[in-house]
Amino acid sequence: MNLLALDTSTESCSAAITINGVLYQQQQMTQRGHSTLILGMLDQLFKQADASIADIDALAFGRGPGSFTGVRIGVGVAQGIAFAR
């Protein structure tokens, strides 16, 4: 199963994918700016894995605890990816 996971609810903005059992991950500590970082992280991960959204079987996101804005960013990105998929 190929999995995409992301978390923007805390100071650690992170994303990871597993493609055919291989883990690719990105993480950056930041107080703000999750909305500008997360999509670039996902793009880099897909390039590293030589994969696309179509290869993803499941999606996971961090739902907190954390800042309301951070959780909302994560939910919005996850929802956008799910609709695209």
N, CA, C and O atoms as CSV, one atom per row, in Angstrom:
chain,resi,resn,atom,element,x,y,z
A,1,MET,N,N,0.841,-1.179,0.000
A,1,MET,CA,C,0.000,0.000,0.000
A,1,MET,C,C,0.885,1.240,0.000
A,1,MET,O,O,1.831,1.336,0.782
A,2,ASN,N,N,0.579,2.171,-0.864
A,2,ASN,CA,C,1.303,3.438,-0.941
A,2,ASN,C,C,0.548,4.475,-0.128
A,2,ASN,O,O,-0.645,4.689,-0.340
A,3,LEU,N,N,1.246,5.124,0.808
A,3,LEU,CA,C,0.627,6.014,1.780
A,3,LEU,C,C,1.260,7.391,1.723
A,3,LEU,O,O,2.476,7.518,1.583
A,4,LEU,N,N,0.435,8.418,1.833
A,4,LEU,CA,C,0.877,9.799,1.963
A,4,LEU,C,C,0.422,10.304,3.320
A,4,LEU,O,O,-0.752,10.175,3.664
A,5,ALA,N,N,1.343,10.883,4.105
A,5,ALA,CA,C,1.012,11.428,5.418
A,5,ALA,C,C,1.562,12.843,5.529
A,5,ALA,O,O,2.659,13.132,5.052
A,6,LEU,N,N,0.790,13.722,6.162
A,6,LEU,CA,C,1.254,15.086,6.369
A,6,LEU,C,C,0.776,15.599,7.714
A,6,LEU,O,O,-0.243,15.151,8.241
A,7,ASP,N,N,1.534,16.555,8.266
A,7,ASP,CA,C,1.161,17.156,9.544
A,7,ASP,C,C,1.606,18.604,9.553
A,7,ASP,O,O,2.783,18.907,9.353
A,8,THR,N,N,0.656,19.496,9.787
A,8,THR,CA,C,0.937,20.926,9.869
A,8,THR,C,C,0.406,21.512,11.170
A,8,THR,O,O,0.318,22.733,11.303
A,9,SER,N,N,0.053,20.670,12.126
A,9,SER,CA,C,-0.619,21.148,13.329
A,9,SER,C,C,0.331,21.690,14.400
A,9,SER,O,O,-0.115,22.378,15.317
A,10,THR,N,N,1.622,21.397,14.303
A,10,THR,CA,C,2.582,21.874,15.304
A,10,THR,C,C,3.696,22.668,14.614
A,10,THR,O,O,3.603,22.975,13.425
A,11,GLU,N,N,4.735,22.992,15.361
A,11,GLU,CA,C,5.869,23.718,14.784
A,11,GLU,C,C,6.626,22.899,13.752
A,11,GLU,O,O,7.388,23.449,12.957
A,12,SER,N,N,6.425,21.606,13.761
A,12,SER,CA,C,7.074,20.726,12.795
A,12,SER,C,C,6.147,20.509,11.604
A,12,SER,O,O,5.127,19.828,11.717
A,13,CYS,N,N,6.503,21.084,10.478
A,13,CYS,CA,C,5.753,20.876,9.243
A,13,CYS,C,C,6.382,19.666,8.564
A,13,CYS,O,O,7.563,19.691,8.217
A,14,SER,N,N,5.604,18.613,8.373
A,14,SER,CA,C,6.205,17.383,7.867
A,14,SER,C,C,5.293,16.680,6.874
A,14,SER,O,O,4.070,16.818,6.896
A,15,ALA,N,N,5.946,15.922,6.003
A,15,ALA,CA,C,5.236,15.111,5.022
A,15,ALA,C,C,6.077,13.873,4.744
A,15,ALA,O,O,7.306,13.912,4.800
A,16,ALA,N,N,5.393,12.774,4.442
A,16,ALA,CA,C,6.088,11.528,4.130
A,16,ALA,C,C,5.228,10.702,3.187
A,16,ALA,O,O,3.999,10.760,3.230
A,17,ILE,N,N,5.887,9.944,2.345
A,17,ILE,CA,C,5.183,8.975,1.507
A,17,ILE,C,C,5.945,7.654,1.546
A,17,ILE,O,O,7.169,7.625,1.670
A,18,THR,N,N,5.203,6.586,1.439
A,18,THR,CA,C,5.804,5.274,1.221
A,18,THR,C,C,5.315,4.806,-0.141
A,18,THR,O,O,4.115,4.728,-0.400
A,19,ILE,N,N,6.266,4.502,-0.993
A,19,ILE,CA,C,5.967,3.998,-2.324
A,19,ILE,C,C,6.675,2.658,-2.470
A,19,ILE,O,O,7.902,2.587,-2.416
A,20,ASN,N,N,5.900,1.604,-2.654
A,20,ASN,CA,C,6.445,0.249,-2.787
A,20,ASN,C,C,7.387,-0.103,-1.641
A,20,ASN,O,O,8.435,-0.714,-1.850
A,21,GLY,N,N,6.999,0.292,-0.422
A,21,GLY,CA,C,7.753,-0.047,0.768
A,21,GLY,C,C,8.935,0.849,1.064
A,21,GLY,O,O,9.631,0.621,2.053
A,22,VAL,N,N,9.193,1.856,0.252
A,22,VAL,CA,C,10.313,2.780,0.478
A,22,VAL,C,C,9.757,4.078,1.046
A,22,VAL,O,O,8.806,4.641,0.502
A,23,LEU,N,N,10.355,4.559,2.151
A,23,LEU,CA,C,9.901,5.766,2.831
A,23,LEU,C,C,10.682,6.981,2.344
A,23,LEU,O,O,11.910,6.953,2.262
A,24,TYR,N,N,9.959,8.042,2.023
A,24,TYR,CA,C,10.535,9.341,1.673
A,24,TYR,C,C,9.904,10.351,2.624
A,24,TYR,O,O,8.693,10.329,2.839
A,25,GLN,N,N,10.728,11.248,3.199
A,25,GLN,CA,C,10.174,12.184,4.169
A,25,GLN,C,C,10.843,13.551,4.109
A,25,GLN,O,O,12.008,13.682,3.734
A,26,GLN,N,N,10.079,14.554,4.485
A,26,GLN,CA,C,10.553,15.933,4.573
A,26,GLN,C,C,10.023,16.491,5.888
A,26,GLN,O,O,8.905,16.176,6.296
A,27,GLN,N,N,10.830,17.324,6.553
A,27,GLN,CA,C,10.401,17.936,7.810
A,27,GLN,C,C,11.135,19.246,7.981
A,27,GLN,O,O,12.329,19.341,7.697
A,28,GLN,N,N,10.417,20.259,8.449
A,28,GLN,CA,C,11.050,21.544,8.735
A,28,GLN,C,C,10.370,22.172,9.943
A,28,GLN,O,O,9.142,22.200,10.035
A,29,MET,N,N,11.182,22.677,10.868
A,29,MET,CA,C,10.661,23.378,12.031
A,29,MET,C,C,10.382,24.826,11.640
A,29,MET,O,O,11.233,25.495,11.054
A,30,THR,N,N,9.187,25.301,11.968
A,30,THR,CA,C,8.800,26.675,11.653
A,30,THR,C,C,7.661,27.095,12.566
A,30,THR,O,O,6.806,26.284,12.923
A,31,GLN,N,N,7.657,28.354,12.938
A,31,GLN,CA,C,6.545,28.881,13.733
A,31,GLN,C,C,5.341,29.172,12.852
A,31,GLN,O,O,4.195,28.982,13.260
A,32,ARG,N,N,5.618,29.636,11.635
A,32,ARG,CA,C,4.563,29.988,10.688
A,32,ARG,C,C,5.022,29.589,9.294
A,32,ARG,O,O,6.184,29.238,9.092
A,33,GLY,N,N,4.134,29.644,8.362
A,33,GLY,CA,C,4.512,29.357,6.988
A,33,GLY,C,C,4.232,27.950,6.529
A,33,GLY,O,O,4.695,27.542,5.464
A,34,HIS,N,N,3.481,27.195,7.313
A,34,HIS,CA,C,3.160,25.824,6.924
A,34,HIS,C,C,2.468,25.781,5.559
A,34,HIS,O,O,2.720,24.888,4.749
A,35,SER,N,N,1.596,26.754,5.321
A,35,SER,CA,C,0.847,26.756,4.061
A,35,SER,C,C,1.748,26.969,2.855
A,35,SER,O,O,1.425,26.506,1.761
A,36,THR,N,N,2.860,27.652,3.028
A,36,THR,CA,C,3.781,27.848,1.907
A,36,THR,C,C,4.784,26.709,1.782
A,36,THR,O,O,5.374,26.522,0.718
A,37,LEU,N,N,4.985,25.948,2.848
A,37,LEU,CA,C,5.969,24.863,2.831
A,37,LEU,C,C,5.410,23.520,2.372
A,37,LEU,O,O,6.075,22.798,1.629
A,38,ILE,N,N,4.201,23.179,2.802
A,38,ILE,CA,C,3.719,21.808,2.668
A,38,ILE,C,C,3.587,21.354,1.219
A,38,ILE,O,O,3.953,20.223,0.900
A,39,LEU,N,N,3.081,22.194,0.346
A,39,LEU,CA,C,2.911,21.773,-1.050
A,39,LEU,C,C,4.254,21.571,-1.738
A,39,LEU,O,O,4.395,20.656,-2.550
A,40,GLY,N,N,5.242,22.404,-1.433
A,40,GLY,CA,C,6.587,22.216,-1.973
A,40,GLY,C,C,7.215,20.927,-1.469
A,40,GLY,O,O,7.896,20.228,-2.219
A,41,MET,N,N,6.986,20.611,-0.195
A,41,MET,CA,C,7.485,19.357,0.365
A,41,MET,C,C,6.889,18.159,-0.372
A,41,MET,O,O,7.598,17.219,-0.732
A,42,LEU,N,N,5.587,18.208,-0.586
A,42,LEU,CA,C,4.924,17.103,-1.277
A,42,LEU,C,C,5.446,16.958,-2.706
A,42,LEU,O,O,5.657,15.843,-3.183
A,43,ASP,N,N,5.650,18.068,-3.376
A,43,ASP,CA,C,6.186,18.037,-4.736
A,43,ASP,C,C,7.571,17.387,-4.757
A,43,ASP,O,O,7.855,16.553,-5.617
A,44,GLN,N,N,8.424,17.769,-3.815
A,44,GLN,CA,C,9.767,17.184,-3.739
A,44,GLN,C,C,9.702,15.687,-3.447
A,44,GLN,O,O,10.454,14.907,-4.031
A,45,LEU,N,N,8.812,15.289,-2.553
A,45,LEU,CA,C,8.690,13.866,-2.227
A,45,LEU,C,C,8.262,13.038,-3.433
A,45,LEU,O,O,8.815,11.968,-3.687
A,46,PHE,N,N,7.285,13.533,-4.169
A,46,PHE,CA,C,6.834,12.805,-5.350
A,46,PHE,C,C,7.937,12.722,-6.404
A,46,PHE,O,O,8.057,11.709,-7.094
A,47,LYS,N,N,8.733,13.768,-6.534
A,47,LYS,CA,C,9.853,13.725,-7.475
A,47,LYS,C,C,10.901,12.720,-7.024
A,47,LYS,O,O,11.416,11.956,-7.840
A,48,GLN,N,N,11.226,12.712,-5.727
A,48,GLN,CA,C,12.207,11.754,-5.200
A,48,GLN,C,C,11.750,10.320,-5.406
A,48,GLN,O,O,12.553,9.445,-5.728
A,49,ALA,N,N,10.469,10.085,-5.222
A,49,ALA,CA,C,9.928,8.731,-5.326
A,49,ALA,C,C,9.575,8.357,-6.763
A,49,ALA,O,O,9.189,7.219,-7.032
A,50,ASP,N,N,9.704,9.305,-7.682
A,50,ASP,CA,C,9.300,9.092,-9.074
A,50,ASP,C,C,7.869,8.558,-9.116
A,50,ASP,O,O,7.581,7.543,-9.751
A,51,ALA,N,N,6.973,9.280,-8.414
A,51,ALA,CA,C,5.584,8.856,-8.283
A,51,ALA,C,C,4.673,10.069,-8.479
A,51,ALA,O,O,5.142,11.195,-8.642
A,52,SER,N,N,3.377,9.817,-8.461
A,52,SER,CA,C,2.396,10.891,-8.570
A,52,SER,C,C,1.242,10.620,-7.603
A,52,SER,O,O,1.206,9.584,-6.939
A,53,ILE,N,N,0.318,11.547,-7.536
A,53,ILE,CA,C,-0.845,11.384,-6.667
A,53,ILE,C,C,-1.624,10.127,-7.047
A,53,ILE,O,O,-2.215,9.480,-6.182
A,54,ALA,N,N,-1.630,9.783,-8.308
A,54,ALA,CA,C,-2.364,8.594,-8.766
A,54,ALA,C,C,-1.819,7.309,-8.139
A,54,ALA,O,O,-2.531,6.306,-8.082
A,55,ASP,N,N,-0.575,7.322,-7.670
A,55,ASP,CA,C,0.028,6.133,-7.062
A,55,ASP,C,C,-0.351,5.953,-5.598
A,55,ASP,O,O,-0.051,4.912,-5.012
A,56,ILE,N,N,-1.002,6.939,-4.996
A,56,ILE,CA,C,-1.324,6.908,-3.570
A,56,ILE,C,C,-2.606,6.108,-3.338
A,56,ILE,O,O,-3.618,6.315,-4.007
A,57,ASP,N,N,-2.537,5.186,-2.367
A,57,ASP,CA,C,-3.686,4.369,-1.999
A,57,ASP,C,C,-4.421,4.910,-0.779
A,57,ASP,O,O,-5.633,4.735,-0.654
A,58,ALA,N,N,-3.691,5.570,0.125
A,58,ALA,CA,C,-4.288,6.079,1.364
A,58,ALA,C,C,-3.613,7.385,1.754
A,58,ALA,O,O,-2.460,7.639,1.407
A,59,LEU,N,N,-4.358,8.206,2.482
A,59,LEU,CA,C,-3.900,9.522,2.899
A,59,LEU,C,C,-4.138,9.668,4.389
A,59,LEU,O,O,-5.205,9.310,4.889
A,60,ALA,N,N,-3.143,10.197,5.107
A,60,ALA,CA,C,-3.276,10.441,6.546
A,60,ALA,C,C,-2.811,11.858,6.841
A,60,ALA,O,O,-1.898,12.367,6.191
A,61,PHE,N,N,-3.442,12.494,7.824
A,61,PHE,CA,C,-3.016,13.826,8.228
A,61,PHE,C,C,-3.128,13.963,9.736
A,61,PHE,O,O,-3.952,13.310,10.376
A,62,GLY,N,N,-2.281,14.828,10.291
A,62,GLY,CA,C,-2.312,15.092,11.727
A,62,GLY,C,C,-3.465,16.016,12.063
A,62,GLY,O,O,-3.585,17.099,11.489
A,63,ARG,N,N,-4.307,15.600,12.982
A,63,ARG,CA,C,-5.474,16.406,13.337
A,63,ARG,C,C,-5.325,17.084,14.688
A,63,ARG,O,O,-6.310,17.518,15.285
A,64,GLY,N,N,-4.088,17.173,15.170
A,64,GLY,CA,C,-3.829,17.887,16.410
A,64,GLY,C,C,-3.495,16.940,17.535
A,64,GLY,O,O,-3.398,15.734,17.313
A,65,PRO,N,N,-3.318,17.446,18.727
A,65,PRO,CA,C,-3.561,18.839,19.088
A,65,PRO,C,C,-2.547,19.765,18.443
A,65,PRO,O,O,-1.453,19.349,18.060
A,66,GLY,N,N,-2.921,20.993,18.335
A,66,GLY,CA,C,-2.082,22.013,17.744
A,66,GLY,C,C,-2.900,23.238,17.451
A,66,GLY,O,O,-4.050,23.347,17.876
A,67,SER,N,N,-2.318,24.149,16.734
A,67,SER,CA,C,-3.024,25.390,16.436
A,67,SER,C,C,-4.190,25.124,15.481
A,67,SER,O,O,-4.114,24.250,14.617
A,68,PHE,N,N,-5.251,25.882,15.649
A,68,PHE,CA,C,-6.417,25.733,14.791
A,68,PHE,C,C,-6.048,25.978,13.332
A,68,PHE,O,O,-6.477,25.242,12.444
A,69,THR,N,N,-5.248,27.018,13.089
A,69,THR,CA,C,-4.850,27.339,11.720
A,69,THR,C,C,-4.010,26.209,11.126
A,69,THR,O,O,-4.198,25.845,9.965
A,70,GLY,N,N,-3.097,25.659,11.901
A,70,GLY,CA,C,-2.260,24.566,11.420
A,70,GLY,C,C,-3.075,23.333,11.069
A,70,GLY,O,O,-2.848,22.704,10.035
A,71,VAL,N,N,-4.020,22.990,11.929
A,71,VAL,CA,C,-4.893,21.842,11.655
A,71,VAL,C,C,-5.710,22.110,10.398
A,71,VAL,O,O,-5.867,21.230,9.552
A,72,ARG,N,N,-6.224,23.313,10.279
A,72,ARG,CA,C,-7.040,23.679,9.111
A,72,ARG,C,C,-6.237,23.589,7.815
A,72,ARG,O,O,-6.770,23.164,6.789
A,73,ILE,N,N,-4.964,23.983,7.847
A,73,ILE,CA,C,-4.103,23.868,6.662
A,73,ILE,C,C,-3.956,22.400,6.270
A,73,ILE,O,O,-4.114,22.044,5.103
A,74,GLY,N,N,-3.653,21.554,7.252
A,74,GLY,CA,C,-3.493,20.124,6.979
A,74,GLY,C,C,-4.739,19.476,6.419
A,74,GLY,O,O,-4.667,18.686,5.477
A,75,VAL,N,N,-5.892,19.811,7.000
A,75,VAL,CA,C,-7.160,19.260,6.536
A,75,VAL,C,C,-7.440,19.729,5.107
A,75,VAL,O,O,-7.869,18.944,4.261
A,76,GLY,N,N,-7.194,21.016,4.846
A,76,GLY,CA,C,-7.443,21.554,3.515
A,76,GLY,C,C,-6.560,20.927,2.446
A,76,GLY,O,O,-7.030,20.620,1.350
A,77,VAL,N,N,-5.289,20.736,2.758
A,77,VAL,CA,C,-4.375,20.110,1.806
A,77,VAL,C,C,-4.785,18.652,1.584
A,77,VAL,O,O,-4.825,18.179,0.449
A,78,ALA,N,N,-5.087,17.952,2.664
A,78,ALA,CA,C,-5.511,16.553,2.530
A,78,ALA,C,C,-6.785,16.441,1.701
A,78,ALA,O,O,-6.903,15.553,0.857
A,79,GLN,N,N,-7.732,17.333,1.937
A,79,GLN,CA,C,-8.985,17.301,1.173
A,79,GLN,C,C,-8.725,17.600,-0.303
A,79,GLN,O,O,-9.301,16.951,-1.177
A,80,GLY,N,N,-7.876,18.562,-0.580
A,80,GLY,CA,C,-7.551,18.880,-1.968
A,80,GLY,C,C,-6.905,17.716,-2.688
A,80,GLY,O,O,-7.231,17.431,-3.841
A,81,ILE,N,N,-5.985,17.038,-2.007
A,81,ILE,CA,C,-5.333,15.869,-2.592
A,81,ILE,C,C,-6.333,14.740,-2.814
A,81,ILE,O,O,-6.291,14.063,-3.841
A,82,ALA,N,N,-7.235,14.537,-1.847
A,82,ALA,CA,C,-8.242,13.489,-1.991
A,82,ALA,C,C,-9.160,13.768,-3.182
A,82,ALA,O,O,-9.494,12.853,-3.935
A,83,PHE,N,N,-9.564,15.017,-3.353
A,83,PHE,CA,C,-10.407,15.355,-4.506
A,83,PHE,C,C,-9.646,15.172,-5.810
A,83,PHE,O,O,-10.211,14.708,-6.801
A,84,ALA,N,N,-8.365,15.535,-5.817
A,84,ALA,CA,C,-7.552,15.371,-7.022
A,84,ALA,C,C,-7.359,13.889,-7.352
A,84,ALA,O,O,-7.319,13.502,-8.520
A,85,ARG,N,N,-7.242,13.086,-6.330
A,85,ARG,CA,C,-7.021,11.644,-6.511
A,85,ARG,C,C,-8.274,10.977,-7.003
A,85,ARG,O,O,-8.285,9.764,-7.214
